Amino acid sequence: MRKATQKEFETIQELFSLNYVKVLFKQLLEEELINKKEYELLIKKLDEDIDKVLDKGGLMWKKEK
C-alpha cells in the first residue's frame, strides 16, 4: 500500500468535513428544524462541492456514459 500525497490527504480531510455537514443537515431534518425542500437544496449544493473537491484533488473518477 502506498502513502497518500499531501494533496490527497487534504482532499480526503475536506471530504470528511463535507460529509459531516451532510450528517448535521440530516439531523436538522429529523428534528424538523429544516423542511425536506431545504434539506434537498442543501444536500444538492454539498454534492456539487464534493465533486469540486474530488476534481481539484485529482481523485474524481471519470463518469461513465
Residue pairs with C-beta under 8 A, 6 or more apart in sequence:
4 12
7 57
7 58
8 57
8 58
8 59
10 57
11 53
11 54
11 56
11 57
11 58
11 59
12 57
12 59
14 53
14 57
15 50
15 53
15 54
18 46
18 49
18 50
18 53
19 50
21 46
22 43
22 46
25 34
25 39
25 42
25 43
25 46
26 39
28 34
28 39
29 35
29 36
29 39
34 42
51 60
54 60
